[in-house]
Amino acid sequence: MLSPKRTRYRKQHKGRIHGNAKGGTKLNFGAYGLKATTPDRVTSRQIEAARRAITRHMKRVGKLWICIFPDVPVSQKPAEVRQGKGKGSPEYWAARVHPGRIMFELDGVPEDVARRAFDLASAKLPVQTRFIKRLEEE
């Protein structure tokens, strides 16, 4: 699973996901992409589950790019613990995904295979998604 090698600070504030994505809204590598249409946090486990679903359906033909990285530590307190006594310890890593952000890109497979692979992957993700493809003129 993805996680940063090192970070400046061990814990972060939760924050809110406001507005649309600033960057990562156009296809850079592949011919097909999976674009988020709703905001949410995507955990490293969800990214890995989506990646496995895509590569399994493609039968490892073609190339897959993961365009998001989980860099936000999410902390949790243990179950049935009283309030106070500070913030919980970091439990997992997540990526903040804004609407319009391309999460995965694919190339080297037919469109129907890519569309089905992204359908399988979107079932593993907490955000609503759209299938996009590169225009021929670009």
Phi and psi in radians as a Rosetta constraint file:
Dihedral C 1 N 2 CA 2 C 2 CIRCULARHARMONIC -1.386 0.35
Dihedral N 2 CA 2 C 2 N 3 CIRCULARHARMONIC 2.444 0.35
Dihedral C 2 N 3 CA 3 C 3 CIRCULARHARMONIC -2.862 0.35
Dihedral N 3 CA 3 C 3 N 4 CIRCULARHARMONIC 2.680 0.35
Dihedral C 3 N 4 CA 4 C 4 CIRCULARHARMONIC -1.195 0.35
Dihedral N 4 CA 4 C 4 N 5 CIRCULARHARMONIC 2.572 0.35
Dihedral C 4 N 5 CA 5 C 5 CIRCULARHARMONIC -1.166 0.35
Dihedral N 5 CA 5 C 5 N 6 CIRCULARHARMONIC -0.782 0.35
Dihedral C 5 N 6 CA 6 C 6 CIRCULARHARMONIC -2.632 0.35
Dihedral N 6 CA 6 C 6 N 7 CIRCULARHARMONIC 2.677 0.35
Dihedral C 6 N 7 CA 7 C 7 CIRCULARHARMONIC -2.297 0.35
Dihedral N 7 CA 7 C 7 N 8 CIRCULARHARMONIC 2.789 0.35
Dihedral C 7 N 8 CA 8 C 8 CIRCULARHARMONIC -1.245 0.35
Dihedral N 8 CA 8 C 8 N 9 CIRCULARHARMONIC -0.715 0.35
Dihedral C 8 N 9 CA 9 C 9 CIRCULARHARMONIC -2.198 0.35
Dihedral N 9 CA 9 C 9 N 10 CIRCULARHARMONIC 2.550 0.35
Dihedral C 9 N 10 CA 10 C 10 CIRCULARHARMONIC -1.330 0.35
Dihedral N 10 CA 10 C 10 N 11 CIRCULARHARMONIC -0.610 0.35
Dihedral C 10 N 11 CA 11 C 11 CIRCULARHARMONIC -2.185 0.35
Dihedral N 11 CA 11 C 11 N 12 CIRCULARHARMONIC 2.635 0.35
Dihedral C 11 N 12 CA 12 C 12 CIRCULARHARMONIC -2.275 0.35
Dihedral N 12 CA 12 C 12 N 13 CIRCULARHARMONIC 2.799 0.35
Dihedral C 12 N 13 CA 13 C 13 CIRCULARHARMONIC -1.241 0.35
Dihedral N 13 CA 13 C 13 N 14 CIRCULARHARMONIC 2.740 0.35
Dihedral C 13 N 14 CA 14 C 14 CIRCULARHARMONIC -1.134 0.35
Dihedral N 14 CA 14 C 14 N 15 CIRCULARHARMONIC -0.835 0.35
Dihedral C 14 N 15 CA 15 C 15 CIRCULARHARMONIC 1.289 0.35
Dihedral N 15 CA 15 C 15 N 16 CIRCULARHARMONIC 3.001 0.35
Dihedral C 15 N 16 CA 16 C 16 CIRCULARHARMONIC -2.219 0.35
Dihedral N 16 CA 16 C 16 N 17 CIRCULARHARMONIC 2.686 0.35
Dihedral C 16 N 17 CA 17 C 17 CIRCULARHARMONIC -1.822 0.35
Dihedral N 17 CA 17 C 17 N 18 CIRCULARHARMONIC 1.618 0.35
Dihedral C 17 N 18 CA 18 C 18 CIRCULARHARMONIC -1.719 0.35
Dihedral N 18 CA 18 C 18 N 19 CIRCULARHARMONIC 2.553 0.35
Dihedral C 18 N 19 CA 19 C 19 CIRCULARHARMONIC 1.247 0.35
Dihedral N 19 CA 19 C 19 N 20 CIRCULARHARMONIC -3.029 0.35
Dihedral C 19 N 20 CA 20 C 20 CIRCULARHARMONIC -1.628 0.35
Dihedral N 20 CA 20 C 20 N 21 CIRCULARHARMONIC 2.936 0.35
Dihedral C 20 N 21 CA 21 C 21 CIRCULARHARMONIC -1.172 0.35
Dihedral N 21 CA 21 C 21 N 22 CIRCULARHARMONIC 2.427 0.35
Dihedral C 21 N 22 CA 22 C 22 CIRCULARHARMONIC -1.410 0.35
Dihedral N 22 CA 22 C 22 N 23 CIRCULARHARMONIC -0.713 0.35
Dihedral C 22 N 23 CA 23 C 23 CIRCULARHARMONIC -2.323 0.35
Dihedral N 23 CA 23 C 23 N 24 CIRCULARHARMONIC 3.106 0.35
Dihedral C 23 N 24 CA 24 C 24 CIRCULARHARMONIC 1.209 0.35
Dihedral N 24 CA 24 C 24 N 25 CIRCULARHARMONIC 0.581 0.35
Dihedral C 24 N 25 CA 25 C 25 CIRCULARHARMONIC -1.828 0.35
Dihedral N 25 CA 25 C 25 N 26 CIRCULARHARMONIC -0.092 0.35
Dihedral C 25 N 26 CA 26 C 26 CIRCULARHARMONIC -2.085 0.35
Dihedral N 26 CA 26 C 26 N 27 CIRCULARHARMONIC 2.688 0.35
Dihedral C 26 N 27 CA 27 C 27 CIRCULARHARMONIC -1.215 0.35
Dihedral N 27 CA 27 C 27 N 28 CIRCULARHARMONIC 2.173 0.35
Dihedral C 27 N 28 CA 28 C 28 CIRCULARHARMONIC -1.849 0.35
Dihedral N 28 CA 28 C 28 N 29 CIRCULARHARMONIC -0.563 0.35
Dihedral C 28 N 29 CA 29 C 29 CIRCULARHARMONIC -2.041 0.35
Dihedral N 29 CA 29 C 29 N 30 CIRCULARHARMONIC -0.955 0.35
Dihedral C 29 N 30 CA 30 C 30 CIRCULARHARMONIC -1.683 0.35
Dihedral N 30 CA 30 C 30 N 31 CIRCULARHARMONIC 3.135 0.35
Dihedral C 30 N 31 CA 31 C 31 CIRCULARHARMONIC -1.579 0.35
Dihedral N 31 CA 31 C 31 N 32 CIRCULARHARMONIC -0.373 0.35
Dihedral C 31 N 32 CA 32 C 32 CIRCULARHARMONIC -2.243 0.35
Dihedral N 32 CA 32 C 32 N 33 CIRCULARHARMONIC 2.629 0.35
Dihedral C 32 N 33 CA 33 C 33 CIRCULARHARMONIC -2.514 0.35
Dihedral N 33 CA 33 C 33 N 34 CIRCULARHARMONIC 2.795 0.35
Dihedral C 33 N 34 CA 34 C 34 CIRCULARHARMONIC -2.013 0.35
Dihedral N 34 CA 34 C 34 N 35 CIRCULARHARMONIC 1.967 0.35
Dihedral C 34 N 35 CA 35 C 35 CIRCULARHARMONIC -1.867 0.35
Dihedral N 35 CA 35 C 35 N 36 CIRCULARHARMONIC 2.364 0.35
Dihedral C 35 N 36 CA 36 C 36 CIRCULARHARMONIC -1.365 0.35
Dihedral N 36 CA 36 C 36 N 37 CIRCULARHARMONIC 2.446 0.35
Dihedral C 36 N 37 CA 37 C 37 CIRCULARHARMONIC -2.010 0.35
Dihedral N 37 CA 37 C 37 N 38 CIRCULARHARMONIC -0.152 0.35
Dihedral C 37 N 38 CA 38 C 38 CIRCULARHARMONIC -2.259 0.35
Dihedral N 38 CA 38 C 38 N 39 CIRCULARHARMONIC 2.671 0.35
Dihedral C 38 N 39 CA 39 C 39 CIRCULARHARMONIC -1.489 0.35
Dihedral N 39 CA 39 C 39 N 40 CIRCULARHARMONIC 2.535 0.35
Dihedral C 39 N 40 CA 40 C 40 CIRCULARHARMONIC -3.062 0.35
Dihedral N 40 CA 40 C 40 N 41 CIRCULARHARMONIC 2.995 0.35
Dihedral C 40 N 41 CA 41 C 41 CIRCULARHARMONIC -1.672 0.35
Dihedral N 41 CA 41 C 41 N 42 CIRCULARHARMONIC 2.307 0.35
Dihedral C 41 N 42 CA 42 C 42 CIRCULARHARMONIC -1.943 0.35
Dihedral N 42 CA 42 C 42 N 43 CIRCULARHARMONIC 2.125 0.35
Dihedral C 42 N 43 CA 43 C 43 CIRCULARHARMONIC -1.390 0.35
Dihedral N 43 CA 43 C 43 N 44 CIRCULARHARMONIC 2.871 0.35
Dihedral C 43 N 44 CA 44 C 44 CIRCULARHARMONIC -1.143 0.35
Dihedral N 44 CA 44 C 44 N 45 CIRCULARHARMONIC -0.545 0.35
Dihedral C 44 N 45 CA 45 C 45 CIRCULARHARMONIC -1.168 0.35
Dihedral N 45 CA 45 C 45 N 46 CIRCULARHARMONIC -0.689 0.35
Dihedral C 45 N 46 CA 46 C 46 CIRCULARHARMONIC -1.183 0.35
Dihedral N 46 CA 46 C 46 N 47 CIRCULARHARMONIC -0.676 0.35
Dihedral C 46 N 47 CA 47 C 47 CIRCULARHARMONIC -1.079 0.35
Dihedral N 47 CA 47 C 47 N 48 CIRCULARHARMONIC -0.770 0.35
Dihedral C 47 N 48 CA 48 C 48 CIRCULARHARMONIC -1.156 0.35
Dihedral N 48 CA 48 C 48 N 49 CIRCULARHARMONIC -0.700 0.35
Dihedral C 48 N 49 CA 49 C 49 CIRCULARHARMONIC -1.119 0.35
Dihedral N 49 CA 49 C 49 N 50 CIRCULARHARMONIC -0.707 0.35
Dihedral C 49 N 50 CA 50 C 50 CIRCULARHARMONIC -1.160 0.35
Dihedral N 50 CA 50 C 50 N 51 CIRCULARHARMONIC -0.715 0.35
Dihedral C 50 N 51 CA 51 C 51 CIRCULARHARMONIC -1.072 0.35
Dihedral N 51 CA 51 C 51 N 52 CIRCULARHARMONIC -0.761 0.35
Dihedral C 51 N 52 CA 52 C 52 CIRCULARHARMONIC -1.118 0.35
Dihedral N 52 CA 52 C 52 N 53 CIRCULARHARMONIC -0.704 0.35
Dihedral C 52 N 53 CA 53 C 53 CIRCULARHARMONIC -1.102 0.35
Dihedral N 53 CA 53 C 53 N 54 CIRCULARHARMONIC -0.720 0.35
Dihedral C 53 N 54 CA 54 C 54 CIRCULARHARMONIC -1.169 0.35
Dihedral N 54 CA 54 C 54 N 55 CIRCULARHARMONIC -0.898 0.35
Dihedral C 54 N 55 CA 55 C 55 CIRCULARHARMONIC -1.152 0.35
Dihedral N 55 CA 55 C 55 N 56 CIRCULARHARMONIC -0.571 0.35
Dihedral C 55 N 56 CA 56 C 56 CIRCULARHARMONIC -1.182 0.35
Dihedral N 56 CA 56 C 56 N 57 CIRCULARHARMONIC -0.704 0.35
Dihedral C 56 N 57 CA 57 C 57 CIRCULARHARMONIC -1.248 0.35
Dihedral N 57 CA 57 C 57 N 58 CIRCULARHARMONIC -0.607 0.35
Dihedral C 57 N 58 CA 58 C 58 CIRCULARHARMONIC -1.300 0.35
Dihedral N 58 CA 58 C 58 N 59 CIRCULARHARMONIC -0.211 0.35
Dihedral C 58 N 59 CA 59 C 59 CIRCULARHARMONIC 0.984 0.35
Dihedral N 59 CA 59 C 59 N 60 CIRCULARHARMONIC 0.635 0.35
Dihedral C 59 N 60 CA 60 C 60 CIRCULARHARMONIC 1.052 0.35
Dihedral N 60 CA 60 C 60 N 61 CIRCULARHARMONIC 0.468 0.35
Dihedral C 60 N 61 CA 61 C 61 CIRCULARHARMONIC -1.719 0.35
Dihedral N 61 CA 61 C 61 N 62 CIRCULARHARMONIC 2.496 0.35
Dihedral C 61 N 62 CA 62 C 62 CIRCULARHARMONIC 1.505 0.35
Dihedral N 62 CA 62 C 62 N 63 CIRCULARHARMONIC -3.017 0.35
Dihedral C 62 N 63 CA 63 C 63 CIRCULARHARMONIC -2.270 0.35
Dihedral N 63 CA 63 C 63 N 64 CIRCULARHARMONIC 2.464 0.35
Dihedral C 63 N 64 CA 64 C 64 CIRCULARHARMONIC -2.083 0.35
Dihedral N 64 CA 64 C 64 N 65 CIRCULARHARMONIC 2.343 0.35
Dihedral C 64 N 65 CA 65 C 65 CIRCULARHARMONIC -2.030 0.35
Dihedral N 65 CA 65 C 65 N 66 CIRCULARHARMONIC 2.326 0.35
Dihedral C 65 N 66 CA 66 C 66 CIRCULARHARMONIC -1.754 0.35
Dihedral N 66 CA 66 C 66 N 67 CIRCULARHARMONIC 2.065 0.35
Dihedral C 66 N 67 CA 67 C 67 CIRCULARHARMONIC -1.806 0.35
Dihedral N 67 CA 67 C 67 N 68 CIRCULARHARMONIC 0.139 0.35
Dihedral C 67 N 68 CA 68 C 68 CIRCULARHARMONIC -2.177 0.35
Dihedral N 68 CA 68 C 68 N 69 CIRCULARHARMONIC 2.682 0.35
Dihedral C 68 N 69 CA 69 C 69 CIRCULARHARMONIC -2.370 0.35
Dihedral N 69 CA 69 C 69 N 70 CIRCULARHARMONIC 2.299 0.35
Dihedral C 69 N 70 CA 70 C 70 CIRCULARHARMONIC -1.349 0.35
Dihedral N 70 CA 70 C 70 N 71 CIRCULARHARMONIC 1.840 0.35
Dihedral C 70 N 71 CA 71 C 71 CIRCULARHARMONIC -2.125 0.35
Dihedral N 71 CA 71 C 71 N 72 CIRCULARHARMONIC 0.119 0.35
Dihedral C 71 N 72 CA 72 C 72 CIRCULARHARMONIC -1.860 0.35
Dihedral N 72 CA 72 C 72 N 73 CIRCULARHARMONIC 2.058 0.35
Dihedral C 72 N 73 CA 73 C 73 CIRCULARHARMONIC -1.334 0.35
Dihedral N 73 CA 73 C 73 N 74 CIRCULARHARMONIC 2.299 0.35
Dihedral C 73 N 74 CA 74 C 74 CIRCULARHARMONIC -1.919 0.35
Dihedral N 74 CA 74 C 74 N 75 CIRCULARHARMONIC 2.135 0.35
Dihedral C 74 N 75 CA 75 C 75 CIRCULARHARMONIC -1.776 0.35
Dihedral N 75 CA 75 C 75 N 76 CIRCULARHARMONIC 2.657 0.35
Dihedral C 75 N 76 CA 76 C 76 CIRCULARHARMONIC -2.465 0.35
Dihedral N 76 CA 76 C 76 N 77 CIRCULARHARMONIC 2.563 0.35
Dihedral C 76 N 77 CA 77 C 77 CIRCULARHARMONIC -1.626 0.35
Dihedral N 77 CA 77 C 77 N 78 CIRCULARHARMONIC 2.677 0.35
Dihedral C 77 N 78 CA 78 C 78 CIRCULARHARMONIC -1.076 0.35
Dihedral N 78 CA 78 C 78 N 79 CIRCULARHARMONIC 2.833 0.35
Dihedral C 78 N 79 CA 79 C 79 CIRCULARHARMONIC -1.176 0.35
Dihedral N 79 CA 79 C 79 N 80 CIRCULARHARMONIC 2.535 0.35
Dihedral C 79 N 80 CA 80 C 80 CIRCULARHARMONIC 1.007 0.35
Dihedral N 80 CA 80 C 80 N 81 CIRCULARHARMONIC 0.781 0.35
Dihedral C 80 N 81 CA 81 C 81 CIRCULARHARMONIC -1.961 0.35
Dihedral N 81 CA 81 C 81 N 82 CIRCULARHARMONIC 2.398 0.35
Dihedral C 81 N 82 CA 82 C 82 CIRCULARHARMONIC -1.192 0.35
Dihedral N 82 CA 82 C 82 N 83 CIRCULARHARMONIC 2.759 0.35
Dihedral C 82 N 83 CA 83 C 83 CIRCULARHARMONIC -1.220 0.35
Dihedral N 83 CA 83 C 83 N 84 CIRCULARHARMONIC 2.798 0.35
Dihedral C 83 N 84 CA 84 C 84 CIRCULARHARMONIC 1.623 0.35
Dihedral N 84 CA 84 C 84 N 85 CIRCULARHARMONIC -2.912 0.35
Dihedral C 84 N 85 CA 85 C 85 CIRCULARHARMONIC 1.105 0.35
Dihedral N 85 CA 85 C 85 N 86 CIRCULARHARMONIC 0.422 0.35
Dihedral C 85 N 86 CA 86 C 86 CIRCULARHARMONIC 1.522 0.35
Dihedral N 86 CA 86 C 86 N 87 CIRCULARHARMONIC -3.127 0.35
Dihedral C 86 N 87 CA 87 C 87 CIRCULARHARMONIC -1.448 0.35
Dihedral N 87 CA 87 C 87 N 88 CIRCULARHARMONIC 2.627 0.35
Dihedral C 87 N 88 CA 88 C 88 CIRCULARHARMONIC -1.240 0.35
Dihedral N 88 CA 88 C 88 N 89 CIRCULARHARMONIC 3.018 0.35
Dihedral C 88 N 89 CA 89 C 89 CIRCULARHARMONIC -1.479 0.35
Dihedral N 89 CA 89 C 89 N 90 CIRCULARHARMONIC 2.655 0.35
Dihedral C 89 N 90 CA 90 C 90 CIRCULARHARMONIC -1.104 0.35
Dihedral N 90 CA 90 C 90 N 91 CIRCULARHARMONIC 2.241 0.35
Dihedral C 90 N 91 CA 91 C 91 CIRCULARHARMONIC -1.832 0.35
Dihedral N 91 CA 91 C 91 N 92 CIRCULARHARMONIC -0.693 0.35
Dihedral C 91 N 92 CA 92 C 92 CIRCULARHARMONIC -2.691 0.35
Dihedral N 92 CA 92 C 92 N 93 CIRCULARHARMONIC 3.022 0.35
Dihedral C 92 N 93 CA 93 C 93 CIRCULARHARMONIC -1.953 0.35
Dihedral N 93 CA 93 C 93 N 94 CIRCULARHARMONIC 2.516 0.35
Dihedral C 93 N 94 CA 94 C 94 CIRCULARHARMONIC -2.410 0.35
Dihedral N 94 CA 94 C 94 N 95 CIRCULARHARMONIC 2.779 0.35
Dihedral C 94 N 95 CA 95 C 95 CIRCULARHARMONIC -1.988 0.35
Dihedral N 95 CA 95 C 95 N 96 CIRCULARHARMONIC 2.310 0.35
Dihedral C 95 N 96 CA 96 C 96 CIRCULARHARMONIC -1.414 0.35
Dihedral N 96 CA 96 C 96 N 97 CIRCULARHARMONIC 2.119 0.35
Dihedral C 96 N 97 CA 97 C 97 CIRCULARHARMONIC -1.984 0.35
Dihedral N 97 CA 97 C 97 N 98 CIRCULARHARMONIC 2.098 0.35
Dihedral C 97 N 98 CA 98 C 98 CIRCULARHARMONIC -1.600 0.35
Dihedral N 98 CA 98 C 98 N 99 CIRCULARHARMONIC 2.740 0.35
Dihedral C 98 N 99 CA 99 C 99 CIRCULARHARMONIC -1.058 0.35
Dihedral N 99 CA 99 C 99 N 100 CIRCULARHARMONIC 2.383 0.35
Dihedral C 99 N 100 CA 100 C 100 CIRCULARHARMONIC 1.711 0.35
Dihedral N 100 CA 100 C 100 N 101 CIRCULARHARMONIC -0.151 0.35
Dihedral C 100 N 101 CA 101 C 101 CIRCULARHARMONIC -1.389 0.35
Dihedral N 101 CA 101 C 101 N 102 CIRCULARHARMONIC 2.303 0.35
Dihedral C 101 N 102 CA 102 C 102 CIRCULARHARMONIC -1.490 0.35
Dihedral N 102 CA 102 C 102 N 103 CIRCULARHARMONIC 2.155 0.35
Dihedral C 102 N 103 CA 103 C 103 CIRCULARHARMONIC -1.687 0.35
Dihedral N 103 CA 103 C 103 N 104 CIRCULARHARMONIC -0.680 0.35
Dihedral C 103 N 104 CA 104 C 104 CIRCULARHARMONIC -2.341 0.35
Dihedral N 104 CA 104 C 104 N 105 CIRCULARHARMONIC 2.561 0.35
Dihedral C 104 N 105 CA 105 C 105 CIRCULARHARMONIC -2.260 0.35
Dihedral N 105 CA 105 C 105 N 106 CIRCULARHARMONIC 2.592 0.35
Dihedral C 105 N 106 CA 106 C 106 CIRCULARHARMONIC -2.375 0.35
Dihedral N 106 CA 106 C 106 N 107 CIRCULARHARMONIC 2.554 0.35
Dihedral C 106 N 107 CA 107 C 107 CIRCULARHARMONIC -2.660 0.35
Dihedral N 107 CA 107 C 107 N 108 CIRCULARHARMONIC 2.735 0.35
Dihedral C 107 N 108 CA 108 C 108 CIRCULARHARMONIC 1.556 0.35
Dihedral N 108 CA 108 C 108 N 109 CIRCULARHARMONIC 0.205 0.35
Dihedral C 108 N 109 CA 109 C 109 CIRCULARHARMONIC -2.309 0.35
Dihedral N 109 CA 109 C 109 N 110 CIRCULARHARMONIC 2.753 0.35
Dihedral C 109 N 110 CA 110 C 110 CIRCULARHARMONIC -1.133 0.35
Dihedral N 110 CA 110 C 110 N 111 CIRCULARHARMONIC 2.793 0.35
Dihedral C 110 N 111 CA 111 C 111 CIRCULARHARMONIC -1.090 0.35
Dihedral N 111 CA 111 C 111 N 112 CIRCULARHARMONIC -0.707 0.35
Dihedral C 111 N 112 CA 112 C 112 CIRCULARHARMONIC -1.145 0.35
Dihedral N 112 CA 112 C 112 N 113 CIRCULARHARMONIC -0.611 0.35
Dihedral C 112 N 113 CA 113 C 113 CIRCULARHARMONIC -1.175 0.35
Dihedral N 113 CA 113 C 113 N 114 CIRCULARHARMONIC -0.757 0.35
Dihedral C 113 N 114 CA 114 C 114 CIRCULARHARMONIC -1.122 0.35
Dihedral N 114 CA 114 C 114 N 115 CIRCULARHARMONIC -0.733 0.35
Dihedral C 114 N 115 CA 115 C 115 CIRCULARHARMONIC -1.095 0.35
Dihedral N 115 CA 115 C 115 N 116 CIRCULARHARMONIC -0.775 0.35
Dihedral C 115 N 116 CA 116 C 116 CIRCULARHARMONIC -1.176 0.35
Dihedral N 116 CA 116 C 116 N 117 CIRCULARHARMONIC -0.686 0.35
Dihedral C 116 N 117 CA 117 C 117 CIRCULARHARMONIC -1.100 0.35
Dihedral N 117 CA 117 C 117 N 118 CIRCULARHARMONIC -0.722 0.35
Dihedral C 117 N 118 CA 118 C 118 CIRCULARHARMONIC -1.248 0.35
Dihedral N 118 CA 118 C 118 N 119 CIRCULARHARMONIC -0.515 0.35
Dihedral C 118 N 119 CA 119 C 119 CIRCULARHARMONIC -1.104 0.35
Dihedral N 119 CA 119 C 119 N 120 CIRCULARHARMONIC -0.763 0.35
Dihedral C 119 N 120 CA 120 C 120 CIRCULARHARMONIC -1.117 0.35
Dihedral N 120 CA 120 C 120 N 121 CIRCULARHARMONIC -0.688 0.35
Dihedral C 120 N 121 CA 121 C 121 CIRCULARHARMONIC -1.221 0.35
Dihedral N 121 CA 121 C 121 N 122 CIRCULARHARMONIC -0.673 0.35
Dihedral C 121 N 122 CA 122 C 122 CIRCULARHARMONIC -1.163 0.35
Dihedral N 122 CA 122 C 122 N 123 CIRCULARHARMONIC -0.415 0.35
Dihedral C 122 N 123 CA 123 C 123 CIRCULARHARMONIC -1.199 0.35
Dihedral N 123 CA 123 C 123 N 124 CIRCULARHARMONIC -0.368 0.35
Dihedral C 123 N 124 CA 124 C 124 CIRCULARHARMONIC -1.584 0.35
Dihedral N 124 CA 124 C 124 N 125 CIRCULARHARMONIC -0.148 0.35
Dihedral C 124 N 125 CA 125 C 125 CIRCULARHARMONIC -1.854 0.35
Dihedral N 125 CA 125 C 125 N 126 CIRCULARHARMONIC 2.621 0.35
Dihedral C 125 N 126 CA 126 C 126 CIRCULARHARMONIC -1.457 0.35
Dihedral N 126 CA 126 C 126 N 127 CIRCULARHARMONIC -0.066 0.35
Dihedral C 126 N 127 CA 127 C 127 CIRCULARHARMONIC -1.806 0.35
Dihedral N 127 CA 127 C 127 N 128 CIRCULARHARMONIC 2.666 0.35
Dihedral C 127 N 128 CA 128 C 128 CIRCULARHARMONIC -1.394 0.35
Dihedral N 128 CA 128 C 128 N 129 CIRCULARHARMONIC 2.520 0.35
Dihedral C 128 N 129 CA 129 C 129 CIRCULARHARMONIC -2.317 0.35
Dihedral N 129 CA 129 C 129 N 130 CIRCULARHARMONIC 2.880 0.35
Dihedral C 129 N 130 CA 130 C 130 CIRCULARHARMONIC -2.270 0.35
Dihedral N 130 CA 130 C 130 N 131 CIRCULARHARMONIC 2.531 0.35
Dihedral C 130 N 131 CA 131 C 131 CIRCULARHARMONIC -1.527 0.35
Dihedral N 131 CA 131 C 131 N 132 CIRCULARHARMONIC 2.248 0.35
Dihedral C 131 N 132 CA 132 C 132 CIRCULARHARMONIC -2.224 0.35
Dihedral N 132 CA 132 C 132 N 133 CIRCULARHARMONIC 2.692 0.35
Dihedral C 132 N 133 CA 133 C 133 CIRCULARHARMONIC -2.369 0.35
Dihedral N 133 CA 133 C 133 N 134 CIRCULARHARMONIC 2.712 0.35
Dihedral C 133 N 134 CA 134 C 134 CIRCULARHARMONIC -1.275 0.35
Dihedral N 134 CA 134 C 134 N 135 CIRCULARHARMONIC 2.418 0.35
Dihedral C 134 N 135 CA 135 C 135 CIRCULARHARMONIC -1.297 0.35
Dihedral N 135 CA 135 C 135 N 136 CIRCULARHARMONIC 2.641 0.35
Dihedral C 135 N 136 CA 136 C 136 CIRCULARHARMONIC -1.185 0.35
Dihedral N 136 CA 136 C 136 N 137 CIRCULARHARMONIC -0.480 0.35
Dihedral C 136 N 137 CA 137 C 137 CIRCULARHARMONIC -1.260 0.35
Dihedral N 137 CA 137 C 137 N 138 CIRCULARHARMONIC -0.464 0.35
